[in-house]
Amino acid sequence: MPGFYGRDAAGFFLITRRNQLRLPFYNRLDIRLSKAFLFKKTKLTLTGEVLNLLNRENVRYAGFDFYFSNGRVQGQFDRLLPIVPSAGVVIDF
């Protein structure tokens, strides 16, 4: 996380050294399957995919909103991409 931030059990606070705090590792597993069916003049392709199959709680730094006089800061992290299933059909002429 960019900035002069540290973390303890009570939350986040300001420190004197820059870029000492790291976000958790980003982990995501995506899977995609497709099957094509060939006919005389057309091709039909069916697809299905799932993004973030293992439902990992990946977060991104969204910034700190409040700075208190005791050196504490309050901010937020945004959760990224929950499980996202999708399906598709493609017809080629």
PDB file as gemmi writes it, atoms N, CA and C in Angstrom:
CRYST1    1.000    1.000    1.000  90.00  90.00  90.00 P 1                      
ATOM      1  N   MET A   1       0.845  -1.163   0.000  1.00  0.00           N  
ATOM      2  CA  MET A   1       0.000   0.000   0.000  1.00  0.00           C  
ATOM      3  C   MET A   1       0.892   1.229   0.000  1.00  0.00           C  
ATOM      4  N   PRO A   2       0.651   2.135  -0.885  1.00  0.00           N  
ATOM      5  CA  PRO A   2       1.510   3.325  -0.955  1.00  0.00           C  
ATOM      6  C   PRO A   2       1.232   4.268   0.220  1.00  0.00           C  
ATOM      7  N   GLY A   3       2.284   4.712   0.857  1.00  0.00           N  
ATOM      8  CA  GLY A   3       2.121   5.679   1.939  1.00  0.00           C  
ATOM      9  C   GLY A   3       2.879   5.287   3.185  1.00  0.00           C  
ATOM     10  N   PHE A   4       2.687   6.048   4.220  1.00  0.00           N  
ATOM     11  CA  PHE A   4       3.389   5.895   5.485  1.00  0.00           C  
ATOM     12  C   PHE A   4       2.465   5.238   6.509  1.00  0.00           C  
ATOM     13  N   TYR A   5       2.150   3.968   6.306  1.00  0.00           N  
ATOM     14  CA  TYR A   5       1.165   3.284   7.130  1.00  0.00           C  
ATOM     15  C   TYR A   5       1.742   2.044   7.775  1.00  0.00           C  
ATOM     16  N   GLY A   6       1.294   1.785   8.993  1.00  0.00           N  
ATOM     17  CA  GLY A   6       1.599   0.565   9.719  1.00  0.00           C  
ATOM     18  C   GLY A   6       0.297  -0.028  10.225  1.00  0.00           C  
ATOM     19  N   ARG A   7       0.391  -1.237  10.792  1.00  0.00           N  
ATOM     20  CA  ARG A   7      -0.825  -1.904  11.269  1.00  0.00           C  
ATOM     21  C   ARG A   7      -0.519  -2.657  12.551  1.00  0.00           C  
ATOM     22  N   ASP A   8      -1.431  -2.601  13.504  1.00  0.00           N  
ATOM     23  CA  ASP A   8      -1.365  -3.404  14.717  1.00  0.00           C  
ATOM     24  C   ASP A   8      -2.756  -3.949  15.014  1.00  0.00           C  
ATOM     25  N   ALA A   9      -2.950  -4.501  16.202  1.00  0.00           N  
ATOM     26  CA  ALA A   9      -4.237  -5.111  16.541  1.00  0.00           C  
ATOM     27  C   ALA A   9      -5.383  -4.097  16.564  1.00  0.00           C  
ATOM     28  N   ALA A  10      -5.068  -2.826  16.823  1.00  0.00           N  
ATOM     29  CA  ALA A  10      -6.115  -1.803  16.907  1.00  0.00           C  
ATOM     30  C   ALA A  10      -6.460  -1.202  15.555  1.00  0.00           C  
ATOM     31  N   GLY A  11      -5.669  -1.471  14.534  1.00  0.00           N  
ATOM     32  CA  GLY A  11      -5.961  -0.935  13.208  1.00  0.00           C  
ATOM     33  C   GLY A  11      -4.740  -0.325  12.544  1.00  0.00           C  
ATOM     34  N   PHE A  12      -4.944   0.690  11.739  1.00  0.00           N  
ATOM     35  CA  PHE A  12      -3.873   1.325  10.964  1.00  0.00           C  
ATOM     36  C   PHE A  12      -3.433   2.625  11.629  1.00  0.00           C  
ATOM     37  N   PHE A  13      -2.143   2.956  11.438  1.00  0.00           N  
ATOM     38  CA  PHE A  13      -1.599   4.181  12.003  1.00  0.00           C  
ATOM     39  C   PHE A  13      -0.479   4.695  11.106  1.00  0.00           C  
ATOM     40  N   LEU A  14      -0.087   5.927  11.310  1.00  0.00           N  
ATOM     41  CA  LEU A  14       0.989   6.545  10.527  1.00  0.00           C  
ATOM     42  C   LEU A  14       2.344   6.173  11.098  1.00  0.00           C  
ATOM     43  N   ILE A  15       3.320   5.943  10.210  1.00  0.00           N  
ATOM     44  CA  ILE A  15       4.694   5.650  10.608  1.00  0.00           C  
ATOM     45  C   ILE A  15       5.626   6.561   9.821  1.00  0.00           C  
ATOM     46  N   THR A  16       6.931   6.475  10.090  1.00  0.00           N  
ATOM     47  CA  THR A  16       7.891   7.374   9.446  1.00  0.00           C  
ATOM     48  C   THR A  16       8.501   6.795   8.177  1.00  0.00           C  
ATOM     49  N   ARG A  17       8.360   5.477   7.936  1.00  0.00           N  
ATOM     50  CA  ARG A  17       8.938   4.867   6.738  1.00  0.00           C  
ATOM     51  C   ARG A  17       7.832   4.570   5.728  1.00  0.00           C  
ATOM     52  N   ARG A  18       8.156   4.795   4.472  1.00  0.00           N  
ATOM     53  CA  ARG A  18       7.164   4.650   3.400  1.00  0.00           C  
ATOM     54  C   ARG A  18       7.071   3.205   2.900  1.00  0.00           C  
ATOM     55  N   ASN A  19       5.869   2.816   2.475  1.00  0.00           N  
ATOM     56  CA  ASN A  19       5.585   1.538   1.789  1.00  0.00           C  
ATOM     57  C   ASN A  19       6.004   0.310   2.599  1.00  0.00           C  
ATOM     58  N   GLN A  20       5.676   0.291   3.868  1.00  0.00           N  
ATOM     59  CA  GLN A  20       6.018  -0.845   4.732  1.00  0.00           C  
ATOM     60  C   GLN A  20       4.871  -1.837   4.895  1.00  0.00           C  
ATOM     61  N   LEU A  21       3.696  -1.490   4.442  1.00  0.00           N  
ATOM     62  CA  LEU A  21       2.524  -2.339   4.614  1.00  0.00           C  
ATOM     63  C   LEU A  21       2.140  -2.962   3.272  1.00  0.00           C  
ATOM     64  N   ARG A  22       1.864  -4.257   3.283  1.00  0.00           N  
ATOM     65  CA  ARG A  22       1.521  -4.987   2.065  1.00  0.00           C  
ATOM     66  C   ARG A  22       0.114  -5.571   2.161  1.00  0.00           C  
ATOM     67  N   LEU A  23      -0.550  -5.646   1.038  1.00  0.00           N  
ATOM     68  CA  LEU A  23      -1.840  -6.322   0.958  1.00  0.00           C  
ATOM     69  C   LEU A  23      -1.625  -7.829   0.924  1.00  0.00           C  
ATOM     70  N   PRO A  24      -2.647  -8.614   1.267  1.00  0.00           N  
ATOM     71  CA  PRO A  24      -2.519 -10.073   1.122  1.00  0.00           C  
ATOM     72  C   PRO A  24      -2.301 -10.446  -0.348  1.00  0.00           C  
ATOM     73  N   PHE A  25      -1.707 -11.604  -0.571  1.00  0.00           N  
ATOM     74  CA  PHE A  25      -1.479 -12.072  -1.929  1.00  0.00           C  
ATOM     75  C   PHE A  25      -2.797 -12.204  -2.684  1.00  0.00           C  
ATOM     76  N   TYR A  26      -2.756 -11.894  -3.973  1.00  0.00           N  
ATOM     77  CA  TYR A  26      -3.919 -12.022  -4.846  1.00  0.00           C  
ATOM     78  C   TYR A  26      -3.930 -13.435  -5.398  1.00  0.00           C  
ATOM     79  N   ASN A  27      -4.981 -14.184  -5.112  1.00  0.00           N  
ATOM     80  CA  ASN A  27      -5.126 -15.555  -5.606  1.00  0.00           C  
ATOM     81  C   ASN A  27      -6.471 -15.701  -6.285  1.00  0.00           C  
ATOM     82  N   ARG A  28      -6.450 -16.259  -7.494  1.00  0.00           N  
ATOM     83  CA  ARG A  28      -7.703 -16.461  -8.219  1.00  0.00           C  
ATOM     84  C   ARG A  28      -7.530 -17.633  -9.186  1.00  0.00           C  
ATOM     85  N   LEU A  29      -8.544 -18.489  -9.255  1.00  0.00           N  
ATOM     86  CA  LEU A  29      -8.536 -19.602 -10.196  1.00  0.00           C  
ATOM     87  C   LEU A  29      -9.733 -19.446 -11.121  1.00  0.00           C  
ATOM     88  N   ASP A  30      -9.456 -19.349 -12.408  1.00  0.00           N  
ATOM     89  CA  ASP A  30     -10.499 -19.259 -13.427  1.00  0.00           C  
ATOM     90  C   ASP A  30     -10.492 -20.547 -14.239  1.00  0.00           C  
ATOM     91  N   ILE A  31     -11.674 -20.990 -14.643  1.00  0.00           N  
ATOM     92  CA  ILE A  31     -11.756 -22.190 -15.471  1.00  0.00           C  
ATOM     93  C   ILE A  31     -12.725 -21.912 -16.617  1.00  0.00           C  
ATOM     94  N   ARG A  32     -12.385 -22.427 -17.787  1.00  0.00           N  
ATOM     95  CA  ARG A  32     -13.227 -22.224 -18.965  1.00  0.00           C  
ATOM     96  C   ARG A  32     -13.275 -23.519 -19.767  1.00  0.00           C  
ATOM     97  N   LEU A  33     -14.463 -23.879 -20.188  1.00  0.00           N  
ATOM     98  CA  LEU A  33     -14.679 -25.058 -21.027  1.00  0.00           C  
ATOM     99  C   LEU A  33     -15.424 -24.627 -22.276  1.00  0.00           C  
ATOM    100  N   SER A  34     -15.052 -25.220 -23.406  1.00  0.00           N  
ATOM    101  CA  SER A  34     -15.806 -24.948 -24.625  1.00  0.00           C  
ATOM    102  C   SER A  34     -15.855 -26.219 -25.477  1.00  0.00           C  
ATOM    103  N   LYS A  35     -16.940 -26.350 -26.181  1.00  0.00           N  
ATOM    104  CA  LYS A  35     -17.146 -27.511 -27.050  1.00  0.00           C  
ATOM    105  C   LYS A  35     -17.749 -27.011 -28.353  1.00  0.00           C  
ATOM    106  N   ALA A  36     -17.140 -27.412 -29.464  1.00  0.00           N  
ATOM    107  CA  ALA A  36     -17.615 -27.011 -30.788  1.00  0.00           C  
ATOM    108  C   ALA A  36     -18.299 -28.199 -31.461  1.00  0.00           C  
ATOM    109  N   PHE A  37     -19.415 -27.908 -32.091  1.00  0.00           N  
ATOM    110  CA  PHE A  37     -20.161 -28.907 -32.858  1.00  0.00           C  
ATOM    111  C   PHE A  37     -20.169 -28.445 -34.309  1.00  0.00           C  
ATOM    112  N   LEU A  38     -19.687 -29.298 -35.207  1.00  0.00           N  
ATOM    113  CA  LEU A  38     -19.589 -28.949 -36.621  1.00  0.00           C  
ATOM    114  C   LEU A  38     -20.765 -29.559 -37.390  1.00  0.00           C  
ATOM    115  N   PHE A  39     -21.408 -28.725 -38.171  1.00  0.00           N  
ATOM    116  CA  PHE A  39     -22.484 -29.149 -39.053  1.00  0.00           C  
ATOM    117  C   PHE A  39     -22.062 -28.839 -40.482  1.00  0.00           C  
ATOM    118  N   LYS A  40     -22.910 -29.111 -41.476  1.00  0.00           N  
ATOM    119  CA  LYS A  40     -22.526 -28.925 -42.876  1.00  0.00           C  
ATOM    120  C   LYS A  40     -22.147 -27.480 -43.185  1.00  0.00           C  
ATOM    121  N   LYS A  41     -22.955 -26.510 -42.785  1.00  0.00           N  
ATOM    122  CA  LYS A  41     -22.671 -25.116 -43.126  1.00  0.00           C  
ATOM    123  C   LYS A  41     -22.471 -24.217 -41.908  1.00  0.00           C  
ATOM    124  N   THR A  42     -22.581 -24.785 -40.729  1.00  0.00           N  
ATOM    125  CA  THR A  42     -22.455 -23.964 -39.525  1.00  0.00           C  
ATOM    126  C   THR A  42     -21.597 -24.650 -38.479  1.00  0.00           C  
ATOM    127  N   LYS A  43     -21.192 -23.853 -37.523  1.00  0.00           N  
ATOM    128  CA  LYS A  43     -20.467 -24.373 -36.362  1.00  0.00           C  
ATOM    129  C   LYS A  43     -21.121 -23.772 -35.121  1.00  0.00           C  
ATOM    130  N   LEU A  44     -21.445 -24.615 -34.162  1.00  0.00           N  
ATOM    131  CA  LEU A  44     -22.044 -24.196 -32.906  1.00  0.00           C  
ATOM    132  C   LEU A  44     -21.017 -24.416 -31.800  1.00  0.00           C  
ATOM    133  N   THR A  45     -20.711 -23.363 -31.053  1.00  0.00           N  
ATOM    134  CA  THR A  45     -19.752 -23.468 -29.961  1.00  0.00           C  
ATOM    135  C   THR A  45     -20.442 -23.092 -28.655  1.00  0.00           C  
ATOM    136  N   LEU A  46     -20.378 -23.989 -27.688  1.00  0.00           N  
ATOM    137  CA  LEU A  46     -20.923 -23.753 -26.349  1.00  0.00           C  
ATOM    138  C   LEU A  46     -19.760 -23.512 -25.398  1.00  0.00           C  
ATOM    139  N   THR A  47     -19.875 -22.494 -24.569  1.00  0.00           N  
ATOM    140  CA  THR A  47     -18.806 -22.198 -23.611  1.00  0.00           C  
ATOM    141  C   THR A  47     -19.405 -21.987 -22.227  1.00  0.00           C  
ATOM    142  N   GLY A  48     -18.612 -22.277 -21.234  1.00  0.00           N  
ATOM    143  CA  GLY A  48     -18.959 -22.001 -19.853  1.00  0.00           C  
ATOM    144  C   GLY A  48     -17.690 -21.672 -19.097  1.00  0.00           C  
ATOM    145  N   GLU A  49     -17.769 -20.723 -18.199  1.00  0.00           N  
ATOM    146  CA  GLU A  49     -16.594 -20.385 -17.406  1.00  0.00           C  
ATOM    147  C   GLU A  49     -17.005 -19.916 -16.028  1.00  0.00           C  
ATOM    148  N   VAL A  50     -16.076 -20.049 -15.119  1.00  0.00           N  
ATOM    149  CA  VAL A  50     -16.270 -19.569 -13.758  1.00  0.00           C  
ATOM    150  C   VAL A  50     -15.010 -18.797 -13.378  1.00  0.00           C  
ATOM    151  N   LEU A  51     -15.202 -17.521 -12.994  1.00  0.00           N  
ATOM    152  CA  LEU A  51     -14.098 -16.701 -12.515  1.00  0.00           C  
ATOM    153  C   LEU A  51     -14.061 -16.778 -10.998  1.00  0.00           C  
ATOM    154  N   ASN A  52     -12.869 -16.809 -10.437  1.00  0.00           N  
ATOM    155  CA  ASN A  52     -12.642 -16.910  -8.994  1.00  0.00           C  
ATOM    156  C   ASN A  52     -13.348 -18.139  -8.421  1.00  0.00           C  
ATOM    157  N   LEU A  53     -13.070 -19.275  -9.011  1.00  0.00           N  
ATOM    158  CA  LEU A  53     -13.725 -20.533  -8.676  1.00  0.00           C  
ATOM    159  C   LEU A  53     -13.629 -20.879  -7.192  1.00  0.00           C  
ATOM    160  N   LEU A  54     -12.512 -20.579  -6.552  1.00  0.00           N  
ATOM    161  CA  LEU A  54     -12.311 -20.917  -5.143  1.00  0.00           C  
ATOM    162  C   LEU A  54     -12.843 -19.846  -4.193  1.00  0.00           C  
ATOM    163  N   ASN A  55     -13.456 -18.800  -4.745  1.00  0.00           N  
ATOM    164  CA  ASN A  55     -14.064 -17.713  -3.970  1.00  0.00           C  
ATOM    165  C   ASN A  55     -13.081 -17.070  -2.991  1.00  0.00           C  
ATOM    166  N   ARG A  56     -11.879 -16.785  -3.449  1.00  0.00           N  
ATOM    167  CA  ARG A  56     -10.885 -16.108  -2.616  1.00  0.00           C  
ATOM    168  C   ARG A  56     -11.320 -14.672  -2.363  1.00  0.00           C  
ATOM    169  N   GLU A  57     -11.056 -14.172  -1.169  1.00  0.00           N  
ATOM    170  CA  GLU A  57     -11.421 -12.801  -0.825  1.00  0.00           C  
ATOM    171  C   GLU A  57     -10.251 -11.869  -1.123  1.00  0.00           C  
ATOM    172  N   ASN A  58     -10.054 -11.575  -2.382  1.00  0.00           N  
ATOM    173  CA  ASN A  58      -9.003 -10.649  -2.795  1.00  0.00           C  
ATOM    174  C   ASN A  58      -9.482  -9.228  -2.545  1.00  0.00           C  
ATOM    175  N   VAL A  59      -8.564  -8.390  -2.079  1.00  0.00           N  
ATOM    176  CA  VAL A  59      -8.916  -7.004  -1.781  1.00  0.00           C  
ATOM    177  C   VAL A  59      -7.961  -6.061  -2.485  1.00  0.00           C  
ATOM    178  N   ARG A  60      -8.428  -4.837  -2.663  1.00  0.00           N  
ATOM    179  CA  ARG A  60      -7.570  -3.779  -3.184  1.00  0.00           C  
ATOM    180  C   ARG A  60      -7.646  -2.600  -2.237  1.00  0.00           C  
ATOM    181  N   TYR A  61      -6.583  -1.855  -2.203  1.00  0.00           N  
ATOM    182  CA  TYR A  61      -6.498  -0.675  -1.354  1.00  0.00           C  
ATOM    183  C   TYR A  61      -7.330   0.438  -1.982  1.00  0.00           C  
ATOM    184  N   ALA A  62      -8.301   0.966  -1.238  1.00  0.00           N  
ATOM    185  CA  ALA A  62      -9.182   2.004  -1.773  1.00  0.00           C  
ATOM    186  C   ALA A  62      -8.895   3.367  -1.161  1.00  0.00           C  
ATOM    187  N   GLY A  63      -7.903   3.451  -0.306  1.00  0.00           N  
ATOM    188  CA  GLY A  63      -7.523   4.734   0.273  1.00  0.00           C  
ATOM    189  C   GLY A  63      -7.989   4.900   1.703  1.00  0.00           C  
ATOM    190  N   PHE A  64      -7.322   5.799   2.418  1.00  0.00           N  
ATOM    191  CA  PHE A  64      -7.716   6.120   3.780  1.00  0.00           C  
ATOM    192  C   PHE A  64      -8.510   7.407   3.765  1.00  0.00           C  
ATOM    193  N   ASP A  65      -9.624   7.404   4.472  1.00  0.00           N  
ATOM    194  CA  ASP A  65     -10.546   8.530   4.444  1.00  0.00           C  
ATOM    195  C   ASP A  65     -10.366   9.494   5.613  1.00  0.00           C  
ATOM    196  N   PHE A  66     -10.025   8.959   6.790  1.00  0.00           N  
ATOM    197  CA  PHE A  66      -9.956   9.790   7.987  1.00  0.00           C  
ATOM    198  C   PHE A  66      -8.605   9.651   8.662  1.00  0.00           C  
ATOM    199  N   TYR A  67      -8.022  10.772   9.030  1.00  0.00           N  
ATOM    200  CA  TYR A  67      -6.771  10.824   9.772  1.00  0.00           C  
ATOM    201  C   TYR A  67      -7.071  11.461  11.118  1.00  0.00           C  
ATOM    202  N   PHE A  68      -6.798  10.737  12.199  1.00  0.00           N  
ATOM    203  CA  PHE A  68      -7.104  11.237  13.535  1.00  0.00           C  
ATOM    204  C   PHE A  68      -5.869  11.882  14.148  1.00  0.00           C  
ATOM    205  N   SER A  69      -6.064  12.717  15.164  1.00  0.00           N  
ATOM    206  CA  SER A  69      -4.962  13.457  15.780  1.00  0.00           C  
ATOM    207  C   SER A  69      -3.995  12.553  16.542  1.00  0.00           C  
ATOM    208  N   ASN A  70      -4.409  11.338  16.913  1.00  0.00           N  
ATOM    209  CA  ASN A  70      -3.514  10.424  17.619  1.00  0.00           C  
ATOM    210  C   ASN A  70      -2.655   9.580  16.677  1.00  0.00           C  
ATOM    211  N   GLY A  71      -2.701   9.860  15.370  1.00  0.00           N  
ATOM    212  CA  GLY A  71      -1.897   9.125  14.397  1.00  0.00           C  
ATOM    213  C   GLY A  71      -2.601   7.946  13.764  1.00  0.00           C  
ATOM    214  N   ARG A  72      -3.787   7.638  14.216  1.00  0.00           N  
ATOM    215  CA  ARG A  72      -4.561   6.544  13.628  1.00  0.00           C  
ATOM    216  C   ARG A  72      -5.213   7.009  12.334  1.00  0.00           C  
ATOM    217  N   VAL A  73      -5.410   6.061  11.433  1.00  0.00           N  
ATOM    218  CA  VAL A  73      -6.095   6.358  10.175  1.00  0.00           C  
ATOM    219  C   VAL A  73      -7.192   5.320   9.960  1.00  0.00           C  
ATOM    220  N   GLN A  74      -8.211   5.721   9.242  1.00  0.00           N  
ATOM    221  CA  GLN A  74      -9.316   4.815   8.943  1.00  0.00           C  
ATOM    222  C   GLN A  74      -9.557   4.843   7.442  1.00  0.00           C  
ATOM    223  N   GLY A  75      -9.616   3.672   6.852  1.00  0.00           N  
ATOM    224  CA  GLY A  75      -9.840   3.605   5.420  1.00  0.00           C  
ATOM    225  C   GLY A  75     -10.607   2.364   5.053  1.00  0.00           C  
ATOM    226  N   GLN A  76     -10.513   2.031   3.801  1.00  0.00           N  
ATOM    227  CA  GLN A  76     -11.275   0.882   3.347  1.00  0.00           C  
ATOM    228  C   GLN A  76     -10.500   0.082   2.319  1.00  0.00           C  
ATOM    229  N   PHE A  77     -10.879  -1.174   2.243  1.00  0.00           N  
ATOM    230  CA  PHE A  77     -10.398  -2.085   1.218  1.00  0.00           C  
ATOM    231  C   PHE A  77     -11.632  -2.585   0.474  1.00  0.00           C  
ATOM    232  N   ASP A  78     -11.535  -2.661  -0.822  1.00  0.00           N  
ATOM    233  CA  ASP A  78     -12.646  -3.155  -1.629  1.00  0.00           C  
ATOM    234  C   ASP A  78     -12.407  -4.611  -1.983  1.00  0.00           C  
ATOM    235  N   ARG A  79     -13.439  -5.422  -1.842  1.00  0.00           N  
ATOM    236  CA  ARG A  79     -13.346  -6.827  -2.251  1.00  0.00           C  
ATOM    237  C   ARG A  79     -13.485  -6.885  -3.766  1.00  0.00           C  
ATOM    238  N   LEU A  80     -12.650  -7.699  -4.371  1.00  0.00           N  
ATOM    239  CA  LEU A  80     -12.660  -7.840  -5.820  1.00  0.00           C  
ATOM    240  C   LEU A  80     -13.341  -9.133  -6.244  1.00  0.00           C  
ATOM    241  N   LEU A  81     -14.070  -9.095  -7.286  1.00  0.00           N  
ATOM    242  CA  LEU A  81     -14.577 -10.221  -8.046  1.00  0.00           C  
ATOM    243  C   LEU A  81     -14.973 -11.454  -7.240  1.00  0.00           C  
ATOM    244  N   PRO A  82     -16.235 -11.573  -6.885  1.00  0.00           N  
ATOM    245  CA  PRO A  82     -16.703 -12.815  -6.267  1.00  0.00           C  
ATOM    246  C   PRO A  82     -16.771 -13.918  -7.328  1.00  0.00           C  
ATOM    247  N   ILE A  83     -17.352 -15.053  -7.002  1.00  0.00           N  
ATOM    248  CA  ILE A  83     -17.526 -16.110  -8.006  1.00  0.00           C  
ATOM    249  C   ILE A  83     -18.442 -15.571  -9.107  1.00  0.00           C  
ATOM    250  N   VAL A  84     -17.981 -15.672 -10.362  1.00  0.00           N  
ATOM    251  CA  VAL A  84     -18.757 -15.164 -11.494  1.00  0.00           C  
ATOM    252  C   VAL A  84     -18.885 -16.271 -12.547  1.00  0.00           C  
ATOM    253  N   PRO A  85     -20.030 -16.954 -12.581  1.00  0.00           N  
ATOM    254  CA  PRO A  85     -20.233 -17.959 -13.630  1.00  0.00           C  
ATOM    255  C   PRO A  85     -20.811 -17.305 -14.883  1.00  0.00           C  
ATOM    256  N   SER A  86     -20.488 -17.858 -16.035  1.00  0.00           N  
ATOM    257  CA  SER A  86     -21.064 -17.365 -17.276  1.00  0.00           C  
ATOM    258  C   SER A  86     -21.126 -18.487 -18.297  1.00  0.00           C  
ATOM    259  N   ALA A  87     -22.022 -18.321 -19.242  1.00  0.00           N  
ATOM    260  CA  ALA A  87     -22.181 -19.300 -20.323  1.00  0.00           C  
ATOM    261  C   ALA A  87     -22.393 -18.549 -21.616  1.00  0.00           C  
ATOM    262  N   GLY A  88     -22.031 -19.200 -22.725  1.00  0.00           N  
ATOM    263  CA  GLY A  88     -22.190 -18.536 -24.003  1.00  0.00           C  
ATOM    264  C   GLY A  88     -22.429 -19.519 -25.131  1.00  0.00           C  
ATOM    265  N   VAL A  89     -23.043 -18.991 -26.182  1.00  0.00           N  
ATOM    266  CA  VAL A  89     -23.310 -19.768 -27.401  1.00  0.00           C  
ATOM    267  C   VAL A  89     -22.865 -18.932 -28.578  1.00  0.00           C  
ATOM    268  N   VAL A  90     -22.094 -19.542 -29.481  1.00  0.00           N  
ATOM    269  CA  VAL A  90     -21.656 -18.860 -30.694  1.00  0.00           C  
ATOM    270  C   VAL A  90     -22.073 -19.728 -31.887  1.00  0.00           C  
ATOM    271  N   ILE A  91     -22.724 -19.083 -32.861  1.00  0.00           N  
ATOM    272  CA  ILE A  91     -23.092 -19.783 -34.087  1.00  0.00           C  
ATOM    273  C   ILE A  91     -22.371 -19.114 -35.244  1.00  0.00           C  
ATOM    274  N   ASP A  92     -21.541 -19.872 -35.929  1.00  0.00           N  
ATOM    275  CA  ASP A  92     -20.823 -19.375 -37.104  1.00  0.00           C  
ATOM    276  C   ASP A  92     -21.500 -19.904 -38.373  1.00  0.00           C  
ATOM    277  N   PHE A  93     -21.738 -18.994 -39.331  1.00  0.00           N  
ATOM    278  CA  PHE A  93     -22.349 -19.403 -40.593  1.00  0.00           C  
ATOM    279  C   PHE A  93     -21.301 -19.561 -41.660  1.00  0.00           C  
TER     280      PHE A  93                                                      
END                                                                             
